[in-house]
Amino acid sequence: MSEEIDIKSIRNIVAAVKDTYNFDFGNYAITSFKRRIERVLSVFNCKNVDELIEKIKEDKIFFESFLKEITVNTTEMFRDPSFWRKLREDVLPLIATHQNIRIWHAACSSGEEVYSMAILLKEMDLLDRTQIIATDINQDVISIAKKGIYAIRNMELNQSNYERFAGKGMLSDYFSENDGFACMDRSLIANVNFRTHDLVLGSSFSKFDLILCRNVLIYFNMTLQDRVVELFSNSLFKNSFLAVGSKETIAWCKSIDKFSTFSIEEKIYQKIKE
Ligand SMILES: C[S@@+](CC[C@H](N)C(=O)[O-])C[C@H]1O[C@@H](n2cnc3c(N)ncnc32)[C@H](O)[C@@H]1O
């Protein structure tokens, strides 16, 4: 049963999470955050918000499950195939002129986007000289990404995306099937460093040639979008690239004057100023 909740209750939940675990959801877009909280109350059979807050504070394992439900982890391999074609045809050839390539997948969820990138790089003969950092706030999805084992029933959509991307072979060239699961080829992630990272805290790693942060900004309010895009701007070399999701834009962010639009259709921006 889901409960209609008010802003005060949302603030109390946000405060409990911040005080206990130092995750700050205060700048998540309120409408979708409220919808997720309503879902959480129903999924975990909480009678009301007070019960939810008690559980969050007292049970760390419950909190991990809460975190997984509160964030939307939906992802696909080669999601938006035209985006991946654009990377192959126009973005990666520019980056490939560098001796080493550095890519950050910010908020990579269960890793499908990372395996897509590794396959694309392999098909372009760039995988061996690329370093990838793949991060997400959620430890559970990072563990799935590291294992690279996906239910075979989910591979149908991934395969159809790969066909629309017009890859060199078949997606099945990159996984073996075992007992209803697709086990991704481990060599694809030899140069991938998976780790947890909270974009809200705003710490950076180093500089990158390409940052992908797709289908994440949509869950943040303008204040947080601004901060995160500034973090990305500081984490990019001059002339390198930032890609966001098909329904997202950085056009209204304060750092926009540091970027030019490289592809309006695929939401790819190029950093033009330090
Ligand atoms: C919808 S998925 C997007 C996955 C992938 N980028 C794609 O486009 O298919 C959104 C991801 O953002 C992550 N996320 C949400 N808030 C975050 C934060 N503050 N820091 C890092 N990751 C976050 C979630 O855990 C989730 O895995």
The ligand as an ORCA input file, in Angstrom:
! r2SCAN-3c Opt
* xyz 0 1
  C      19.193      5.288    -14.843
  S      20.767      4.764    -14.280
  C      21.775      5.236    -15.656
  C      22.763      4.161    -16.023
  C      23.550      4.413    -17.312
  N      24.338      5.617    -17.208
  C      22.633      4.478    -18.530
  O      22.395      5.577    -19.049
  O      22.130      3.439    -18.954
  C      21.135      6.027    -13.054
  C      22.283      5.651    -12.126
  O      22.666      6.818    -11.388
  C      23.143      6.381    -10.132
  N      23.180      7.526     -9.210
  C      22.133      8.196     -8.661
  N      22.577      9.164     -7.848
  C      23.938      9.121     -7.895
  C      24.973      9.863     -7.258
  N      24.683     10.840     -6.394
  N      26.259      9.543     -7.529
  C      26.563      8.541     -8.390
  N      25.627      7.789     -9.007
  C      24.323      8.083     -8.760
  C      22.144      5.308     -9.750
  O      22.636      4.448     -8.737
  C      21.915      4.611    -11.098
  O      22.740      3.479    -11.228
*
